[in-house]
Each structure stands twice: as C-alpha cells, then as structure tokens.
Amino acid sequence: MSDSKEYVPPKVWTWDKESGGRFANINRPIAGATHEKALPVGKHPFQLYSLATPNGVKVTTMFEELLAAGHMGAEYDAWLINISSGDQFGSDFVAINPNSKIPALLDRSTEKPTRVFESGSILLYLAEKFGAFLPKDHHKRTECLNWLFWQMGSAPYLGGGFGHFYAYAPMKIEYAINRFAMETKRQLDVLDRQLADNEYLAGDEYSIADMSVAPWYGALAKGYLYGAGEFLEGASYKNVNRWFDQLAKRPAVKRGQMVNRGWGDPAGQLPERHDANDFETKTMDKLAAKS
C-alpha cells in the first residue's frame, strides 16, 4: 500500500474544513437552500432543470425518444443548472428536489404541478404517463425495472466511488481506487454477460433501462468518463460496446446528449432547449457565428 500514515476516525465526526477535490466548494453535510433563486418557466408542459451529466442525459434522451415516437405532449423546456456554481441549492430548485441533485422535473400538465426528482423516478414517471419504453408484458416489464433499479443502486459505486477517487480526489489513495475499480469492473462484467444474450438490457425491447444505464456504463466502456477507459480495459467489454454503439446511432440519443451541455465540441452543445429546431439554430457554434 502507498499510504504511509494511518488515519484514525474520530469518535464524533464534525465538518470543520473543506474536503478538497473538484467539488469541495459546494459540498456540505446539511440540506436545504443556500439562497433565494427563482427558476425560469417556459411554455411547455414539462420544465426540466438539469445538466448533461450521465444522470441528466438519461432524461433528455427519454424526452427526445418520446417526441421521436410521436408523443407531442412530451414537449419540454430544458434549463441549464450549473452545479459547480451551486444552482442546485437555489430555493426554487430545492422546492422541486429537496436532495439538490440534477435532474429535477416539474410536470405542469397536471391539475396541481407535479414535482419529480431522481433520474430513475423521472424515467419511470414519463414511461407510465405516455405508455412508452416500458414493456407491457409482466415478465419483460419486471426485467426492465430490475435493470433500471440496478443502475440506480450501482452507479454510486462508479461515480461517487471510482470516479471521485480516480479523477477528482485531491490525493490518490491506492486502497480506495483499487476497491472501487474492482467493483466497477465487476459491474461492467455483469452488464457484458447480460448483453451477450440480449439485444437490449431487458431483452428484445429498447426501454428506459437502456436509457438509464448507457450514459454511465456504456460511456465508461468507451472511455468517455473520467479518462478511465484504458485503466479499466473498457475495450474488453465487447457486448457493452456493441450495445452502446447501437444506441449511439439513434437520432434521439444524439439529441439527448446535446441538451444542457456546455463543454466539448460547440456543435454538440445546446445549453437550453425550448423547441425542436433549437438543435439546428441554437447550438453554441451557431450562436457564436451570429455574434
């Protein structure tokens, strides 16, 4: 082991200094709003407040898939939440999601606006509301939900575990990286074995399970997350890679990855989305050309 000084936990943990790392300035051990801030509201039934992280991409992909399938009632406004600046701790955002995490959704098509938070809950809510991307057969539906909730329970080991210690922690801790790299590779193997015999995660139907898992594990296997593709031997997960490549060709998936994105290729950045034609006129490269 590379750690030379053993850490002894105190009898009572107290928060007396920032922990360091990329997001240290917004981390704190208490919940609730830190400031008053109203959220913008657009013209569509659904108001999405998010960022194009893996969790955010799940929901924008679902909206774009619903619209592509002809569900015009799924039109939405997507507003950018800058988590590095602490937008998620504004009063209106906390009123929608008391956990202060993106994405957060407000459905204004109901008699009383309905708040929906946690990405898996949003996917399930939209799937049931529109009767889409959730199999109707009992066994297939249950299998879809198995994988949806598998992702919700597993991804914290990938993101807050491996991703944090490998990419964001202020110091590299051998034990922590080894522990979470092992678990992340085990999870990738779970997926690879499932996809060896199935076109999609839940069988032969594309579903919210695929939308939930792909932005995390498919992107990781391709080397898109944390710069860790080679470290985790991502290319060895041939079935995960086949599945992710197949999904990546879907036009709605491509659009979903662009919404609320503020980094990378300017042509792939659409910080806000309010109409379908925004993809043609309001990406960052188009806006830069007009200025």
Secondary structure as GFF3:
##gff-version 3
##sequence-region A 1 291
A	DSSP	beta_strand	46	50	.	.	.	ID=ss1
A	DSSP	alpha_helix	54	68	.	.	.	ID=ss2
A	DSSP	three_ten_helix	72	74	.	.	.	ID=ss3
A	DSSP	beta_strand	76	80	.	.	.	ID=ss4
A	DSSP	three_ten_helix	83	85	.	.	.	ID=ss5
A	DSSP	three_ten_helix	87	89	.	.	.	ID=ss6
A	DSSP	alpha_helix	91	96	.	.	.	ID=ss7
A	DSSP	beta_strand	104	107	.	.	.	ID=ss8
A	DSSP	beta_strand	114	117	.	.	.	ID=ss9
A	DSSP	alpha_helix	119	130	.	.	.	ID=ss10
A	DSSP	alpha_helix	138	156	.	.	.	ID=ss11
A	DSSP	pi_helix	157	168	.	.	.	ID=ss12
A	DSSP	alpha_helix	174	196	.	.	.	ID=ss13
A	DSSP	alpha_helix	208	213	.	.	.	ID=ss14
A	DSSP	pi_helix	214	218	.	.	.	ID=ss15
A	DSSP	alpha_helix	219	221	.	.	.	ID=ss16
A	DSSP	three_ten_helix	234	236	.	.	.	ID=ss17
A	DSSP	alpha_helix	238	248	.	.	.	ID=ss18
A	DSSP	alpha_helix	251	258	.	.	.	ID=ss19
A	DSSP	three_ten_helix	266	268	.	.	.	ID=ss20
A	DSSP	alpha_helix	278	281	.	.	.	ID=ss21
A	DSSP	alpha_helix	284	290	.	.	.	ID=ss22
###
